[in-house]
């Protein structure tokens, strides 16, 4: 509605739909007859101006005559009050001719002003707005109204009524045009919305077709072939992707009769934290001691059964084939489980895949780096560490998800009970404790975090 009203105002001001009949704006509280009449320059410019706004071309008509010809046509010099107003002086007009006259422009017979002149020399000449004079109810002006406001063709008021009717018709036309334009704008907006919706729908349809084609291609070509290489290595061929797994012996068979401890004492955690803080670069932001999340006072020694672990983290292209639009460099726990569920469906009856749990990762990582025995080392120097001669990308590469909850240990304060543990640090780790096998970082299940990936645990089905 606001827009509609603005349009009508614009139409009135700019296109003349309710155009004034070139009448001056006259103060209602001023005298009707005055010696000098102040009028808006814009009121007379279009109809009277000749050359400059200070020179007007006027026609003088004797009242109550049918003649449409000017009795006097003349060029009138006016005084400019300021940028907005000019002065019509009765004295100057009366120098043209004695008598009483209606004043019009040369282009119209509509009366705008009236003037009364005395005999020569000019005596008490006065000028008035025709509209103000003819609409006045003052009894003292009755003779003037009879003289100037009635024509031989009838009442001049009828002429005003006709003009008003014309203005009303033009206004109605403007309103209809404004309404039409408003409806047109609404239609254009709806058409734009429809086009945008169609564009997005086409994009989604295209992506859906691509996804369905990829799924169909994978369904047609999927295969799961397991090959054993010696006693300690297995390869799994899935859709032309070769996944390599290494056997990690149980802690019992490795001579650890009582099992292993995967956490730290409070004293160990404090010592590692202090040492890691000393090695931070200058002006590096202080690190919150999350190493203390690896402390457990009541931990029991645990045995780790034999398992098969992937040599490297998940193949990025295989991951993208399953998680359309995903990246193997930014993975959530839920993404990892979607990939594992898909691989398990492809290898149904032959193999089963899962994430390593925390004790499996710690047991494996210590075969390459045991800070409790060897001392703390910077993450940068750990990137090339290899476990069991084959297992790579354990430290300072990307955080690696496990299936264990943060709350799986006693005396642990976790940021969120539903968060999962991730291990190994990343290429951005400057706090050396982050790359310790025991260090525990948290990851929310549905949050895709940068520098986060996973590796698979393989189990053969008979």
C-alpha positions in Angstrom: 0.0 0.0 0.0 2.9 2.3 0.8 4.4 1.7 -2.7 1.0 2.4 -4.3 0.7 5.7 -2.4 4.2 6.7 -3.4 3.4 6.1 -7.0 0.3 8.2 -7.0 2.3 11.1 -5.4 5.0 10.7 -8.1 2.3 10.8 -10.8 0.8 13.9 -9.4 4.0 15.8 -9.2 5.7 14.5 -12.4 3.1 13.7 -15.0 0.4 16.2 -14.3 -2.4 13.8 -13.6 -3.9 16.4 -11.2 -2.3 19.5 -12.7 -3.1 22.9 -11.4 -4.7 25.3 -13.9 -1.6 27.5 -13.7 -3.1 29.2 -10.6 -0.9 31.0 -8.1 -0.6 29.7 -4.5 -2.3 32.5 -2.5 -2.4 32.9 1.2 -5.9 32.3 2.4 -5.5 34.9 5.1 -4.2 37.7 2.9 -6.4 40.3 1.3 -8.0 39.3 -2.0 -7.0 42.5 -3.9 -3.4 43.5 -3.5 -1.0 45.8 -5.3 1.6 43.0 -5.8 0.9 39.3 -5.9 3.5 36.8 -4.9 3.2 33.6 -6.9 5.3 30.4 -7.3 7.7 30.6 -10.3 6.8 27.0 -11.2 3.1 28.0 -11.4 3.6 30.4 -14.2 6.8 29.1 -15.8 5.3 26.5 -18.2 2.4 28.7 -19.4 3.7 32.3 -19.2 7.4 32.3 -19.4 9.1 33.9 -22.3 12.9 33.5 -22.4 13.5 33.8 -18.7 11.3 33.4 -15.7 11.4 37.2 -15.3 9.7 37.8 -18.6 6.1 36.6 -19.0 3.8 36.7 -22.0 0.3 37.5 -20.9 -3.1 38.0 -22.4 -5.6 40.5 -21.1 -9.4 39.9 -21.7 -12.2 42.1 -20.8 -14.6 40.3 -18.4 -17.9 38.8 -19.6 -17.0 38.6 -23.3 -17.0 35.6 -25.6 -13.9 36.6 -27.4 -11.0 34.1 -27.2 -8.7 36.6 -28.7 -6.4 38.7 -26.4 -7.6 42.3 -26.1 -4.0 43.0 -25.1 -1.0 40.7 -25.6 2.2 41.9 -24.0 5.5 40.9 -22.5 5.6 41.7 -18.8 8.8 42.2 -16.8 8.5 40.8 -13.3 10.5 40.9 -10.1 12.0 37.8 -8.6 11.7 37.5 -4.9 13.9 34.4 -4.6 14.5 31.1 -6.4 10.9 30.0 -5.7 8.7 33.1 -6.0 8.2 36.0 -8.4 6.1 39.2 -8.0 3.2 40.1 -10.3 2.8 43.9 -10.0 -0.6 45.4 -10.8 1.1 48.7 -11.5 3.2 47.3 -14.4 0.2 45.5 -15.9 -2.0 48.6 -15.7 0.6 50.6 -17.7 -0.4 48.4 -20.6 -4.0 49.6 -20.7 -6.6 51.1 -18.3 -9.6 49.1 -17.2 -10.5 45.8 -15.7 -9.1 42.5 -17.2 -8.9 38.8 -16.8 -5.4 37.5 -17.3 -4.6 34.3 -19.1 -1.7 32.8 -20.9 -1.5 32.8 -24.7 -2.1 29.0 -24.7 -5.3 28.9 -22.6 -8.5 30.8 -22.0 -8.6 29.7 -18.4 -8.5 32.8 -16.2 -5.7 32.8 -13.6 -5.6 36.4 -12.4 -7.7 39.6 -12.6 -6.5 43.2 -12.5 -8.3 46.5 -11.9 -6.7 49.6 -13.3 -7.7 53.3 -12.7 -7.5 56.1 -15.2 -4.2 57.6 -16.4 -2.0 58.3 -14.7 -2.2 54.9 -13.0 -4.1 55.1 -9.8 -4.4 52.4 -7.1 -4.0 49.4 -9.5 -4.7 46.0 -7.8 -4.5 42.4 -8.8 -6.1 39.2 -7.4 -6.2 35.5 -7.9 -9.3 34.7 -9.9 -9.8 31.5 -8.0 -9.6 33.3 -4.6 -11.9 36.1 -5.7 -14.6 33.8 -7.3 -14.6 31.4 -4.3 -14.8 34.1 -1.7 -18.0 34.5 0.3 -17.3 38.1 1.4 -20.2 40.4 0.6 -18.0 43.3 -0.1 -16.6 41.5 -3.1 -20.0 40.7 -4.6 -19.7 43.4 -7.3 -16.3 42.1 -8.3 -17.6 38.6 -8.4 -20.4 39.7 -10.7 -17.9 41.5 -12.9 -15.1 39.0 -13.2 -16.6 35.6 -12.3 -19.6 35.4 -14.8 -19.2 35.0 -18.5 -21.7 35.3 -21.3 -21.6 31.5 -21.7 -22.6 31.0 -18.1 -20.9 30.7 -14.8 -17.1 30.5 -14.7 -17.7 28.2 -11.7 -19.0 25.7 -14.2 -15.6 25.9 -16.0 -13.9 25.1 -12.7 -16.2 22.2 -12.2 -15.3 20.9 -15.7 -11.7 21.3 -14.9 -12.2 19.5 -11.6 -14.0 16.7 -13.4 -11.1 16.5 -15.9 -8.6 16.4 -13.1 -10.6 13.7 -11.3 -10.7 11.6 -14.5 -6.9 12.0 -14.9 -6.4 11.1 -11.2 -8.5 8.0 -11.7 -6.4 7.1 -14.7 -3.3 7.6 -12.7 -4.7 5.4 -9.9 -5.6 2.7 -12.4 -2.2 2.9 -14.0 -0.5 2.8 -10.6 -2.6 -0.3 -9.6 -1.8 -1.9 -13.0 1.9 -1.2 -12.4 1.7 -2.5 -8.9 0.1 -5.7 -10.1 2.7 -5.8 -12.9 5.4 -5.5 -10.3 3.8 -8.3 -8.2 3.6 -10.5 -11.3 7.2 -9.8 -12.2 8.3 -10.7 -8.7 6.3 -13.9 -8.8 7.8 -14.7 -12.2 11.3 -14.0 -10.8 10.6 -16.3 -7.9 9.3 -19.0 -10.2 12.4 -18.7 -12.4 14.7 -18.9 -9.3 12.8 -21.9 -8.0 13.0 -23.6 -11.4 16.7 -22.8 -11.6 17.4 -24.3 -8.1 15.1 -27.2 -8.9 17.1 -27.9 -12.1 20.3 -27.7 -10.2 19.0 -30.2 -7.6 17.6 -32.4 -10.3 21.0 -32.4 -12.1 22.8 -33.3 -8.9 20.3 -36.0 -8.2 20.8 -37.5 -11.6 24.6 -37.4 -11.1 24.3 -39.0 -7.7 21.9 -41.7 -9.0 24.3 -42.3 -12.0 27.2 -42.7 -9.6 25.3 -45.0 -7.3 24.2 -47.1 -10.3 27.7 -47.2 -11.6 29.0 -48.3 -8.2 26.3 -50.9 -7.9 27.1 -52.3 -11.3 30.9 -52.4 -10.7 31.1 -53.1 -7.0 33.1 -56.1 -6.0 34.9 -57.1 -2.9 37.9 -59.4 -3.4 40.1 -60.4 -0.5 43.7 -61.5 -1.0 46.1 -62.8 1.6 49.8 -61.9 1.3 51.8 -64.0 3.8 50.8 -64.2 7.4 50.7 -60.5 8.2 49.2 -58.7 5.2 45.8 -58.7 3.5 44.5 -56.6 0.6 40.9 -55.9 -0.1 40.0 -54.9 -3.7 36.8 -52.8 -3.6 35.6 -51.2 -6.9 39.2 -51.1 -8.1 40.4 -49.5 -4.9 43.1 -51.5 -3.2 42.9 -51.3 0.6 45.9 -52.8 2.5 45.7 -54.1 6.1 48.5 -55.2 8.5 48.0 -57.6 11.4 48.7 -56.3 14.9 49.3 -59.1 17.4 47.4 -59.2 20.7 49.2 -57.8 23.7 49.0 -61.2 25.3 51.0 -62.9 22.6 53.5 -60.1 22.7 54.3 -61.0 26.3 52.3 -58.5 28.1 50.6 -61.0 30.4 48.8 -58.4 32.5 47.7 -56.2 29.6 48.5 -52.5 29.0 47.6 -49.1 30.5 46.5 -46.6 27.8 46.2 -43.6 30.1 48.7 -41.4 32.0 49.2 -40.7 35.7 48.6 -37.1 36.8 52.3 -36.7 37.4 53.1 -37.9 33.9 50.5 -35.7 32.3 51.8 -32.6 34.1 55.4 -33.3 33.1 54.5 -33.8 29.5 52.4 -30.6 29.5 55.2 -28.5 31.0 57.7 -29.9 28.5 55.3 -29.3 25.5 54.7 -25.7 26.7 58.5 -25.0 26.6 58.8 -26.1 23.0 55.9 -23.8 21.7 57.0 -21.1 19.2 57.4 -17.6 20.6 54.2 -15.5 21.1 52.2 -18.7 20.6 48.8 -18.7 22.3 48.8 -20.6 25.6 47.4 -24.1 25.3 44.7 -25.4 27.6 46.1 -28.6 29.2 43.8 -31.2 27.5 46.5 -33.8 28.2 44.9 -34.2 31.6 41.9 -35.8 29.9 44.3 -38.8 29.4 44.6 -39.2 33.2 42.6 -42.0 34.9 43.2 -42.9 38.5 41.3 -46.2 38.5 42.2 -47.7 35.1 42.6 -51.4 34.9 45.2 -53.0 32.6 43.6 -54.1 29.4 44.5 -56.7 26.9 44.1 -55.8 23.2 43.1 -58.7 21.0 44.7 -59.2 17.6 43.3 -57.0 14.8 43.9 -55.9 11.2 44.5 -52.2 10.6 44.7 -50.2 7.4 48.2 -49.2 6.4 47.1 -45.6 5.6 44.0 -43.5 6.3 40.9 -43.8 4.0 41.5 -43.3 0.3 40.2 -39.8 -0.6 38.7 -40.8 -3.9 36.9 -43.8 -2.5 35.5 -41.5 0.2 34.2 -39.0 -2.4 32.6 -41.9 -4.4 30.5 -42.7 -1.3 30.0 -39.3 0.3 29.0 -37.1 -2.6 30.4 -33.6 -2.2 32.5 -34.7 0.8 36.2 -34.3 1.5 38.4 -36.9 3.2 40.2 -34.0 4.9 37.1 -32.9 6.8 35.1 -35.8 8.2 32.6 -36.2 10.9 32.0 -39.4 12.9 28.7 -39.8 11.2 30.3 -39.5 7.7 32.8 -42.2 8.7 30.0 -44.5 9.7 28.2 -43.9 6.5 31.3 -45.0 4.5 31.8 -48.0 6.7 28.2 -49.1 6.3 28.5 -48.8 2.5 31.7 -50.8 2.4 30.1 -53.5 4.7 27.2 -53.8 2.3 29.5 -54.2 -0.7 31.5 -56.9 1.2 28.5 -58.5 2.8 29.4 -62.1 3.9 33.1 -61.6 3.1 34.4 -58.9 5.3 33.4 -56.3 8.0 34.9 -52.9 8.6 34.8 -50.6 11.6 36.7 -47.8 13.3 39.5 -48.6 15.7 38.7 -48.1 19.4 41.0 -46.1 21.6 43.0 -49.0 23.1 43.7 -50.4 19.6 45.0 -47.0 18.4 47.2 -46.6 21.5 48.5 -50.1 21.3 49.4 -49.6 17.6 50.8 -46.1 18.0 53.2 -47.1 20.8 54.9 -49.6 18.4 56.2 -46.5 16.6 56.4 -44.0 19.4 56.2 -44.4 23.2 56.8 -41.1 24.9 56.7 -42.7 28.4 59.8 -44.6 27.5 61.4 -42.4 24.8 60.5 -38.9 26.0 58.4 -36.3 24.3 59.1 -35.5 20.7 57.8 -32.6 18.4 55.0 -33.5 16.0 57.1 -32.5 13.0 59.6 -35.2 13.7 57.0 -37.9 14.2 55.4 -37.6 10.7 57.6 -40.2 9.2 57.3 -42.7 12.0 56.1 -46.1 10.8 54.6 -48.9 12.9 55.3 -52.6 12.1 57.3 -51.5 9.0 54.2 -50.6 7.0 51.7 -48.6 9.0 52.0 -44.8 8.1 50.3 -41.5 8.8 50.0 -42.1 12.5 51.2 -38.8 13.9 51.1 -35.1 12.8 49.1 -35.9 9.7 45.4 -35.6 10.4 43.3 -36.3 13.5 42.0 -39.9 13.3 38.6 -40.8 14.6 38.0 -43.8 16.9 34.8 -45.5 18.0 35.4 -44.7 21.7 33.4 -42.1 23.7 35.3 -39.5 25.6 33.4 -40.6 28.7 34.7 -44.2 28.4 37.4 -43.6 31.0 36.8 -42.9 34.7 37.6 -39.5 36.3 37.5 -37.8 32.9 35.9 -34.4 32.4 34.6 -34.2 28.8 33.2 -31.2 26.9 30.3 -33.4 25.8 29.4 -36.9 26.8 28.4 -37.8 23.2 31.8 -36.7 21.8 34.1 -39.3 20.3 37.9 -39.6 20.8 40.3 -38.7 18.0 44.0 -39.3 18.1 47.4 -38.6 16.5 47.4 -34.8 16.1 47.5 -32.9 12.8 49.9 -31.0 10.5 48.8 -27.9 12.5 49.8 -29.3 15.9 52.5 -27.2 17.6 51.8 -28.5 21.1 53.8 -31.7 21.1 51.6 -33.5 23.6 48.8 -33.6 20.9 50.8 -36.2 19.0 51.2 -38.6 21.9 49.3 -41.9 21.6 47.7 -41.2 25.0 46.4 -37.7 24.1 42.6 -37.5 23.8 40.9 -34.9 21.5 37.1 -34.7 21.2 34.9 -34.7 18.1 31.1 -34.2 17.9 29.5 -37.0 15.8 27.8 -34.7 13.3 30.5 -32.0 13.0 32.8 -32.0 10.0 36.1 -30.8 11.4 39.1 -29.7 9.5 42.2 -32.0 9.4 40.1 -35.0 10.6 40.0 -38.4 8.9 40.0 -42.1 9.8 41.4 -45.5 9.0 39.7 -48.9 8.9 39.8 -52.0 11.0 39.3 -55.2 9.0 37.6 -58.4 10.1 37.3 -61.4 7.8 34.0 -63.3 7.8 33.9 -67.0 7.1 
